[in-house]
């Protein structure tokens, strides 16, 4: 069997260049997880000695009082166990060419089984790689917000420079680097040493880290987006994939002109609102339908607020969905980067 590096690999996801998976394992939290691609892939590599051993499995059927899976088509399941992969924590330090990196496409960085210090170590590596742009998606928006509050808070359990005896004044970015040192080993990582010297001015939030939440329907949007907007980030984005119902996000989009005139912003978008929106239908076995009207609504809401919109994929059995330059047909009747009403939507946030 050819070895597959699931922790650091070039990706087919259109809005990123590469994936980096320093964490393995996850668990379901909502309807958006029902047909999770990562869960299926992990189950394929969950045998003895394989990367996801003990972290995923196939749900076997019972036939004549025996567990059987004769066609290897049983439903995949996370076991709920999660672990930090120290051997892959330093991967971005070795990637010299700047790129967009999707963090934990095979897990969730803010999973409840990860300690605050382990999450800090991942952020420490991101702080040491200013040449890259890191894109983080989570369904655990509340844990994400609480982690940032813990990081900057005054309590005795807070992760600060003073508590570690490193400096007389707190510097959040350097504290994150210190967390990475704890796992990677300070003497063996000159890249961290170089980054340490360049972080005297404590850039915060980290300018190369984008934070996003995944939402599949209105309930998920109502629950997760407010926590995202309460979290410090250079860019805040939304991934409505798989889109399982209509979603209205106007309350969380910036008012026109709010970025240049903060006094115009309402309380709901006091931090200028969402910076980027991605949408896409579900794909793979058992994919649930996605009404083109739901995708068109998100497109129009973003256009009204001058927010960049990215239509990642859509079903090819809809008249308003067509192919064109840059599109790609995928198995299961899905078009990657489709044209909606004759226009392809593949806009990034402008952070030049």
VOFIZA-323762 format. One record per residue (C-alpha): x, y, z; residue in one letter; residue number from 1. Coordinates in nm, 2 decimals, decimal comma. Layout:
# VOFIZA-323762
+--------+--------+--------+------+-----+
!     xx !     yy !     zz ! type ! seq !
+--------+--------+--------+------+-----+
!      X !      Y !      Z !    A ! NUM !
...
+--------+--------+--------+------+-----+
This chain:
# VOFIZA-323762
+--------+--------+--------+------+-----+
!     xx !     yy !     zz ! type ! seq !
+--------+--------+--------+------+-----+
!   0,00 !   0,00 !   0,00 !    X !   1 !
!   0,13 !   0,35 !  -0,09 !    X !   2 !
!   0,17 !   0,57 !   0,21 !    X !   3 !
!  -0,07 !   0,87 !   0,21 !    X !   4 !
!   0,02 !   1,18 !   0,41 !    X !   5 !
!  -0,31 !   1,30 !   0,54 !    X !   6 !
!  -0,16 !   1,56 !   0,77 !    X !   7 !
!   0,01 !   1,77 !   0,50 !    X !   8 !
!  -0,09 !   1,75 !   0,14 !    X !   9 !
!  -0,19 !   1,96 !  -0,16 !    X !  10 !
!  -0,57 !   1,98 !  -0,17 !    X !  11 !
!  -0,84 !   1,99 !  -0,43 !    X !  12 !
!  -1,03 !   2,25 !  -0,23 !    X !  13 !
!  -1,07 !   2,54 !  -0,46 !    X !  14 !
!  -1,03 !   2,82 !  -0,20 !    X !  15 !
!  -0,70 !   2,70 !  -0,05 !    X !  16 !
!  -0,36 !   2,58 !  -0,17 !    X !  17 !
!  -0,27 !   2,31 !   0,08 !    X !  18 !
!  -0,40 !   2,14 !   0,39 !    X !  19 !
!  -0,22 !   2,10 !   0,72 !    X !  20 !
!  -0,36 !   1,86 !   0,98 !    X !  21 !
!  -0,16 !   1,88 !   1,30 !    X !  22 !
!  -0,47 !   1,72 !   1,48 !    X !  23 !
!  -0,63 !   1,38 !   1,42 !    X !  24 !
!  -0,97 !   1,27 !   1,52 !    X !  25 !
!  -1,31 !   1,45 !   1,57 !    X !  26 !
!  -1,67 !   1,39 !   1,66 !    X !  27 !
!  -2,01 !   1,49 !   1,51 !    X !  28 !
!  -2,18 !   1,81 !   1,64 !    X !  29 !
!  -2,46 !   1,88 !   1,40 !    X !  30 !
!  -2,65 !   1,78 !   1,08 !    X !  31 !
!  -2,37 !   1,93 !   0,88 !    X !  32 !
!  -2,15 !   1,64 !   1,00 !    X !  33 !
!  -2,37 !   1,36 !   0,88 !    X !  34 !
!  -2,18 !   1,28 !   0,55 !    X !  35 !
!  -1,84 !   1,41 !   0,66 !    X !  36 !
!  -1,57 !   1,35 !   0,40 !    X !  37 !
!  -1,30 !   1,35 !   0,66 !    X !  38 !
!  -1,48 !   1,09 !   0,87 !    X !  39 !
!  -1,49 !   0,86 !   0,57 !    X !  40 !
!  -1,13 !   0,91 !   0,48 !    X !  41 !
!  -1,02 !   0,86 !   0,84 !    X !  42 !
!  -1,21 !   0,53 !   0,86 !    X !  43 !
!  -1,02 !   0,40 !   0,55 !    X !  44 !
!  -0,69 !   0,46 !   0,74 !    X !  45 !
!  -0,80 !   0,34 !   1,08 !    X !  46 !
!  -0,65 !  -0,01 !   1,07 !    X !  47 !
!  -0,37 !  -0,13 !   1,29 !    X !  48 !
!  -0,06 !   0,08 !   1,25 !    X !  49 !
!  -0,24 !   0,33 !   1,02 !    X !  50 !
!  -0,26 !   0,71 !   1,09 !    X !  51 !
!  -0,62 !   0,71 !   1,23 !    X !  52 !
!  -0,60 !   0,39 !   1,43 !    X !  53 !
!  -0,84 !   0,42 !   1,72 !    X !  54 !
!  -0,98 !   0,75 !   1,59 !    X !  55 !
!  -1,24 !   0,63 !   1,34 !    X !  56 !
!  -1,41 !   0,31 !   1,24 !    X !  57 !
!  -1,68 !   0,16 !   1,02 !    X !  58 !
!  -2,02 !   0,10 !   1,17 !    X !  59 !
!  -2,07 !  -0,27 !   1,11 !    X !  60 !
!  -2,40 !  -0,44 !   1,06 !    X !  61 !
!  -2,52 !  -0,74 !   1,25 !    X !  62 !
!  -2,60 !  -1,05 !   1,05 !    X !  63 !
!  -2,69 !  -1,37 !   1,23 !    X !  64 !
!  -2,55 !  -1,23 !   1,55 !    X !  65 !
!  -2,21 !  -1,15 !   1,38 !    X !  66 !
!  -2,06 !  -0,82 !   1,29 !    X !  67 !
!  -2,01 !  -0,81 !   0,91 !    X !  68 !
!  -1,91 !  -0,56 !   0,65 !    X !  69 !
!  -1,88 !  -0,77 !   0,34 !    X !  70 !
!  -1,88 !  -0,48 !   0,09 !    X !  71 !
!  -1,68 !  -0,23 !   0,30 !    X !  72 !
!  -1,97 !   0,01 !   0,25 !    X !  73 !
!  -2,08 !   0,06 !   0,61 !    X !  74 !
!  -2,11 !   0,41 !   0,75 !    X !  75 !
!  -1,79 !   0,57 !   0,89 !    X !  76 !
!  -1,78 !   0,70 !   1,25 !    X !  77 !
!  -1,54 !   0,90 !   1,45 !    X !  78 !
!  -1,47 !   0,74 !   1,79 !    X !  79 !
!  -1,45 !   1,08 !   1,96 !    X !  80 !
!  -1,08 !   1,05 !   2,04 !    X !  81 !
!  -0,85 !   1,33 !   1,93 !    X !  82 !
!  -0,48 !   1,37 !   1,94 !    X !  83 !
!  -0,22 !   1,63 !   1,84 !    X !  84 !
!   0,03 !   1,50 !   1,59 !    X !  85 !
!   0,36 !   1,63 !   1,71 !    X !  86 !
!   0,54 !   1,50 !   1,40 !    X !  87 !
!   0,33 !   1,72 !   1,17 !    X !  88 !
!   0,31 !   2,03 !   1,39 !    X !  89 !
!   0,62 !   2,19 !   1,23 !    X !  90 !
!   0,52 !   2,12 !   0,87 !    X !  91 !
!   0,45 !   2,48 !   0,77 !    X !  92 !
!   0,80 !   2,59 !   0,89 !    X !  93 !
!   0,94 !   2,38 !   0,61 !    X !  94 !
!   0,72 !   2,54 !   0,34 !    X !  95 !
!   0,91 !   2,84 !   0,21 !    X !  96 !
!   0,68 !   2,94 !  -0,08 !    X !  97 !
!   0,39 !   3,15 !   0,05 !    X !  98 !
!   0,06 !   2,97 !   0,03 !    X !  99 !
!  -0,30 !   2,96 !   0,17 !    X ! 100 !
!  -0,32 !   2,67 !   0,41 !    X ! 101 !
!  -0,64 !   2,52 !   0,53 !    X ! 102 !
!  -0,58 !   2,41 !   0,90 !    X ! 103 !
!  -0,73 !   2,08 !   1,00 !    X ! 104 !
!  -0,94 !   1,98 !   0,71 !    X ! 105 !
!  -0,95 !   1,64 !   0,88 !    X ! 106 !
!  -1,05 !   1,76 !   1,22 !    X ! 107 !
!  -1,15 !   2,07 !   1,43 !    X ! 108 !
!  -0,88 !   2,27 !   1,59 !    X ! 109 !
!  -1,12 !   2,38 !   1,87 !    X ! 110 !
!  -1,24 !   2,03 !   1,96 !    X ! 111 !
!  -1,31 !   1,99 !   2,33 !    X ! 112 !
!  -1,06 !   1,70 !   2,36 !    X ! 113 !
!  -0,77 !   1,94 !   2,29 !    X ! 114 !
!  -0,62 !   2,13 !   2,57 !    X ! 115 !
!  -0,58 !   2,51 !   2,55 !    X ! 116 !
!  -0,20 !   2,47 !   2,54 !    X ! 117 !
!  -0,22 !   2,23 !   2,25 !    X ! 118 !
!  -0,43 !   2,48 !   2,05 !    X ! 119 !
!  -0,18 !   2,75 !   2,15 !    X ! 120 !
!   0,11 !   2,54 !   2,00 !    X ! 121 !
!  -0,07 !   2,52 !   1,67 !    X ! 122 !
!  -0,11 !   2,90 !   1,68 !    X ! 123 !
!   0,25 !   2,93 !   1,77 !    X ! 124 !
!   0,36 !   2,77 !   1,45 !    X ! 125 !
!   0,13 !   3,00 !   1,25 !    X ! 126 !
!   0,28 !   3,30 !   1,43 !    X ! 127 !
!   0,62 !   3,17 !   1,31 !    X ! 128 !
!   0,51 !   3,15 !   0,95 !    X ! 129 !
!   0,41 !   3,50 !   0,84 !    X ! 130 !
!   0,47 !   3,42 !   0,48 !    X ! 131 !
!   0,16 !   3,19 !   0,48 !    X ! 132 !
!  -0,21 !   3,26 !   0,52 !    X ! 133 !
!  -0,38 !   3,01 !   0,75 !    X ! 134 !
!  -0,75 !   2,94 !   0,71 !    X ! 135 !
!  -0,93 !   2,78 !   1,01 !    X ! 136 !
!  -1,29 !   2,65 !   1,00 !    X ! 137 !
!  -1,47 !   2,53 !   1,30 !    X ! 138 !
!  -1,82 !   2,42 !   1,41 !    X ! 139 !
!  -1,72 !   2,48 !   1,77 !    X ! 140 !
!  -1,75 !   2,86 !   1,76 !    X ! 141 !
!  -1,81 !   2,89 !   2,13 !    X ! 142 !
!  -1,50 !   2,70 !   2,22 !    X ! 143 !
!  -1,30 !   2,92 !   1,98 !    X ! 144 !
!  -1,43 !   3,24 !   2,14 !    X ! 145 !
!  -1,36 !   3,10 !   2,49 !    X ! 146 !
!  -1,01 !   2,99 !   2,39 !    X ! 147 !
!  -0,92 !   3,35 !   2,28 !    X ! 148 !
!  -1,06 !   3,48 !   2,61 !    X ! 149 !
!  -0,85 !   3,23 !   2,80 !    X ! 150 !
!  -0,54 !   3,33 !   2,60 !    X ! 151 !
!  -0,57 !   3,70 !   2,68 !    X ! 152 !
!  -0,75 !   3,68 !   3,02 !    X ! 153 !
!  -0,61 !   3,78 !   3,36 !    X ! 154 !
!  -0,69 !   3,46 !   3,55 !    X ! 155 !
!  -0,42 !   3,23 !   3,70 !    X ! 156 !
!  -0,49 !   2,96 !   3,44 !    X ! 157 !
!  -0,43 !   3,20 !   3,16 !    X ! 158 !
!  -0,14 !   3,13 !   2,93 !    X ! 159 !
!   0,09 !   3,44 !   2,96 !    X ! 160 !
!   0,45 !   3,52 !   2,93 !    X ! 161 !
!   0,48 !   3,62 !   3,30 !    X ! 162 !
!   0,36 !   3,28 !   3,43 !    X ! 163 !
!   0,62 !   3,11 !   3,22 !    X ! 164 !
!   0,90 !   3,34 !   3,34 !    X ! 165 !
!   0,99 !   3,45 !   2,99 !    X ! 166 !
!   0,93 !   3,82 !   3,00 !    X ! 167 !
!   0,82 !   4,09 !   3,23 !    X ! 168 !
!   0,53 !   4,20 !   3,00 !    X ! 169 !
!   0,28 !   3,99 !   2,81 !    X ! 170 !
!   0,33 !   3,93 !   2,44 !    X ! 171 !
!   0,06 !   3,71 !   2,30 !    X ! 172 !
!   0,23 !   3,61 !   1,98 !    X ! 173 !
!   0,55 !   3,51 !   2,17 !    X ! 174 !
!   0,35 !   3,32 !   2,43 !    X ! 175 !
!   0,21 !   3,11 !   2,14 !    X ! 176 !
!   0,56 !   3,05 !   2,01 !    X ! 177 !
!   0,65 !   2,93 !   2,36 !    X ! 178 !
!   0,37 !   2,68 !   2,35 !    X ! 179 !
!   0,51 !   2,54 !   2,02 !    X ! 180 !
!   0,86 !   2,52 !   2,18 !    X ! 181 !
!   0,71 !   2,30 !   2,46 !    X ! 182 !
!   0,62 !   2,04 !   2,20 !    X ! 183 !
!   0,88 !   2,08 !   1,92 !    X ! 184 !
!   1,18 !   2,15 !   2,14 !    X ! 185 !
!   1,34 !   2,49 !   2,14 !    X ! 186 !
!   1,70 !   2,40 !   2,05 !    X ! 187 !
!   1,60 !   2,22 !   1,73 !    X ! 188 !
!   1,38 !   2,49 !   1,58 !    X ! 189 !
!   1,58 !   2,78 !   1,45 !    X ! 190 !
!   1,27 !   2,90 !   1,26 !    X ! 191 !
!   1,09 !   2,96 !   1,59 !    X ! 192 !
!   1,39 !   3,15 !   1,72 !    X ! 193 !
!   1,39 !   3,37 !   1,42 !    X ! 194 !
!   1,02 !   3,44 !   1,45 !    X ! 195 !
!   1,06 !   3,51 !   1,82 !    X ! 196 !
!   1,30 !   3,80 !   1,74 !    X ! 197 !
!   1,06 !   3,95 !   1,49 !    X ! 198 !
!   0,76 !   3,96 !   1,72 !    X ! 199 !
!   0,86 !   4,24 !   1,95 !    X ! 200 !
!   0,56 !   4,45 !   1,86 !    X ! 201 !
!   0,31 !   4,17 !   1,94 !    X ! 202 !
!   0,10 !   4,17 !   1,62 !    X ! 203 !
!  -0,25 !   4,08 !   1,74 !    X ! 204 !
!  -0,47 !   3,93 !   1,61 !    X ! 205 !
!  -0,22 !   3,74 !   1,40 !    X ! 206 !
!  -0,25 !   3,91 !   1,06 !    X ! 207 !
!  -0,20 !   3,58 !   0,87 !    X ! 208 !
!  -0,47 !   3,38 !   1,04 !    X ! 209 !
!  -0,83 !   3,38 !   0,91 !    X ! 210 !
!  -1,10 !   3,24 !   1,13 !    X ! 211 !
!  -1,43 !   3,09 !   1,00 !    X ! 212 !
!  -1,73 !   2,89 !   1,10 !    X ! 213 !
!  -1,92 !   2,63 !   0,91 !    X ! 214 !
!  -2,30 !   2,66 !   0,90 !    X ! 215 !
!  -2,54 !   2,43 !   0,73 !    X ! 216 !
!  -2,87 !   2,60 !   0,81 !    X ! 217 !
!  -3,02 !   2,91 !   0,98 !    X ! 218 !
!  -3,00 !   2,75 !   1,33 !    X ! 219 !
!  -2,63 !   2,69 !   1,29 !    X ! 220 !
!  -2,58 !   3,04 !   1,16 !    X ! 221 !
!  -2,76 !   3,20 !   1,45 !    X ! 222 !
!  -2,56 !   2,99 !   1,70 !    X ! 223 !
!  -2,21 !   3,02 !   1,55 !    X ! 224 !
!  -2,17 !   3,36 !   1,37 !    X ! 225 !
!  -2,21 !   3,58 !   1,69 !    X ! 226 !
!  -1,93 !   3,39 !   1,86 !    X ! 227 !
!  -1,71 !   3,43 !   1,55 !    X ! 228 !
!  -1,77 !   3,80 !   1,54 !    X ! 229 !
!  -1,68 !   3,82 !   1,91 !    X ! 230 !
!  -1,34 !   3,66 !   1,83 !    X ! 231 !
!  -1,04 !   3,86 !   1,72 !    X ! 232 !
!  -0,92 !   3,78 !   1,37 !    X ! 233 !
!  -0,76 !   3,95 !   1,07 !    X ! 234 !
!  -1,04 !   3,80 !   0,85 !    X ! 235 !
!  -1,37 !   3,63 !   0,96 !    X ! 236 !
!  -1,54 !   3,41 !   0,71 !    X ! 237 !
!  -1,84 !   3,18 !   0,67 !    X ! 238 !
!  -1,85 !   2,84 !   0,50 !    X ! 239 !
!  -2,21 !   2,75 !   0,42 !    X ! 240 !
!  -2,13 !   2,40 !   0,30 !    X ! 241 !
!  -2,30 !   2,16 !   0,30 !    X ! 242 !
!  -2,58 !   2,42 !   0,25 !    X ! 243 !
!  -2,89 !   2,23 !   0,37 !    X ! 244 !
!  -3,14 !   2,52 !   0,39 !    X ! 245 !
!  -3,19 !   2,89 !   0,33 !    X ! 246 !
!  -2,96 !   3,11 !   0,54 !    X ! 247 !
!  -3,01 !   3,48 !   0,61 !    X ! 248 !
!  -2,69 !   3,65 !   0,72 !    X ! 249 !
!  -2,77 !   4,02 !   0,67 !    X ! 250 !
!  -2,74 !   4,10 !   1,04 !    X ! 251 !
!  -2,38 !   3,99 !   1,04 !    X ! 252 !
!  -2,27 !   4,16 !   0,71 !    X ! 253 !
!  -2,09 !   4,50 !   0,73 !    X ! 254 !
!  -2,29 !   4,81 !   0,65 !    X ! 255 !
!  -2,17 !   4,98 !   0,33 !    X ! 256 !
!  -1,90 !   5,22 !   0,44 !    X ! 257 !
!  -1,87 !   5,07 !   0,79 !    X ! 258 !
!  -1,50 !   4,98 !   0,74 !    X ! 259 !
!  -1,41 !   5,34 !   0,67 !    X ! 260 !
!  -1,66 !   5,48 !   0,92 !    X ! 261 !
!  -1,69 !   5,26 !   1,23 !    X ! 262 !
!  -1,95 !   5,48 !   1,39 !    X ! 263 !
!  -2,19 !   5,37 !   1,12 !    X ! 264 !
!  -2,17 !   5,01 !   1,23 !    X ! 265 !
!  -2,46 !   4,87 !   1,43 !    X ! 266 !
!  -2,38 !   4,67 !   1,75 !    X ! 267 !
!  -2,43 !   4,34 !   1,56 !    X ! 268 !
!  -2,16 !   4,43 !   1,31 !    X ! 269 !
!  -1,94 !   4,64 !   1,54 !    X ! 270 !
!  -1,64 !   4,45 !   1,43 !    X ! 271 !
!  -1,73 !   4,52 !   1,07 !    X ! 272 !
!  -1,91 !   4,19 !   1,02 !    X ! 273 !
!  -1,81 !   3,89 !   0,80 !    X ! 274 !
!  -1,53 !   3,95 !   0,55 !    X ! 275 !
!  -1,59 !   3,65 !   0,32 !    X ! 276 !
!  -1,86 !   3,39 !   0,24 !    X ! 277 !
!  -1,82 !   3,05 !   0,09 !    X ! 278 !
!  -2,12 !   2,83 !  -0,02 !    X ! 279 !
!  -2,16 !   2,49 !  -0,17 !    X ! 280 !
!  -2,38 !   2,19 !  -0,20 !    X ! 281 !
!  -2,32 !   1,86 !  -0,03 !    X ! 282 !
!  -2,14 !   1,59 !  -0,23 !    X ! 283 !
!  -2,05 !   1,23 !  -0,19 !    X ! 284 !
!  -2,27 !   0,93 !  -0,10 !    X ! 285 !
!  -2,62 !   1,02 !   0,02 !    X ! 286 !
!  -2,57 !   1,39 !  -0,07 !    X ! 287 !
!  -2,88 !   1,59 !   0,03 !    X ! 288 !
!  -3,04 !   1,84 !  -0,21 !    X ! 289 !
!  -2,94 !   2,21 !  -0,23 !    X ! 290 !
!  -3,19 !   2,45 !  -0,38 !    X ! 291 !
!  -3,02 !   2,70 !  -0,61 !    X ! 292 !
!  -3,24 !   2,97 !  -0,46 !    X ! 293 !
!  -3,04 !   2,93 !  -0,13 !    X ! 294 !
!  -2,71 !   2,98 !  -0,31 !    X ! 295 !
!  -2,85 !   3,28 !  -0,51 !    X ! 296 !
!  -2,98 !   3,44 !  -0,18 !    X ! 297 !
!  -2,63 !   3,42 !  -0,02 !    X ! 298 !
!  -2,48 !   3,56 !  -0,34 !    X ! 299 !
!  -2,72 !   3,86 !  -0,34 !    X ! 300 !
!  -2,68 !   3,93 !   0,03 !    X ! 301 !
!  -2,30 !   3,94 !  -0,01 !    X ! 302 !
!  -2,33 !   4,16 !  -0,32 !    X ! 303 !
!  -2,55 !   4,41 !  -0,13 !    X ! 304 !
!  -2,29 !   4,44 !   0,14 !    X ! 305 !
!  -1,98 !   4,44 !  -0,09 !    X ! 306 !
!  -1,86 !   4,11 !   0,07 !    X ! 307 !
!  -1,67 !   3,87 !  -0,16 !    X ! 308 !
!  -1,86 !   3,55 !  -0,24 !    X ! 309 !
!  -1,72 !   3,21 !  -0,33 !    X ! 310 !
!  -1,95 !   2,94 !  -0,48 !    X ! 311 !
!  -1,74 !   2,63 !  -0,42 !    X ! 312 !
!  -1,96 !   2,36 !  -0,58 !    X ! 313 !
!  -2,32 !   2,30 !  -0,70 !    X ! 314 !
!  -2,52 !   2,02 !  -0,85 !    X ! 315 !
!  -2,51 !   1,99 !  -1,23 !    X ! 316 !
!  -2,88 !   1,90 !  -1,26 !    X ! 317 !
!  -3,00 !   2,26 !  -1,21 !    X ! 318 !
!  -3,06 !   2,47 !  -1,52 !    X ! 319 !
!  -2,91 !   2,78 !  -1,36 !    X ! 320 !
!  -2,58 !   2,60 !  -1,28 !    X ! 321 !
!  -2,34 !   2,56 !  -1,58 !    X ! 322 !
!  -1,97 !   2,50 !  -1,64 !    X ! 323 !
!  -1,72 !   2,73 !  -1,79 !    X ! 324 !
!  -1,35 !   2,82 !  -1,78 !    X ! 325 !
!  -1,21 !   2,71 !  -1,44 !    X ! 326 !
!  -1,50 !   2,47 !  -1,36 !    X ! 327 !
!  -1,44 !   2,10 !  -1,30 !    X ! 328 !
!  -1,69 !   1,82 !  -1,31 !    X ! 329 !
!  -1,67 !   1,59 !  -1,00 !    X ! 330 !
!  -1,81 !   1,25 !  -0,94 !    X ! 331 !
!  -2,17 !   1,24 !  -0,82 !    X ! 332 !
!  -2,30 !   1,51 !  -1,05 !    X ! 333 !
!  -2,12 !   1,81 !  -0,88 !    X ! 334 !
!  -1,95 !   2,10 !  -1,05 !    X ! 335 !
!  -1,65 !   2,26 !  -0,87 !    X ! 336 !
!  -1,64 !   2,64 !  -0,92 !    X ! 337 !
!  -1,96 !   2,64 !  -1,12 !    X ! 338 !
!  -2,13 !   2,93 !  -1,30 !    X ! 339 !
!  -2,45 !   3,06 !  -1,13 !    X ! 340 !
!  -2,68 !   3,25 !  -1,37 !    X ! 341 !
!  -2,38 !   3,26 !  -1,61 !    X ! 342 !
!  -2,13 !   3,41 !  -1,36 !    X ! 343 !
!  -1,85 !   3,23 !  -1,17 !    X ! 344 !
!  -1,81 !   3,35 !  -0,81 !    X ! 345 !
!  -1,45 !   3,30 !  -0,68 !    X ! 346 !
!  -1,37 !   3,62 !  -0,49 !    X ! 347 !
!  -1,12 !   3,64 !  -0,20 !    X ! 348 !
!  -1,11 !   3,90 !   0,07 !    X ! 349 !
!  -0,88 !   4,19 !  -0,03 !    X ! 350 !
!  -0,61 !   4,21 !   0,24 !    X ! 351 !
!  -0,34 !   4,37 !   0,02 !    X ! 352 !
+--------+--------+--------+------+-----+
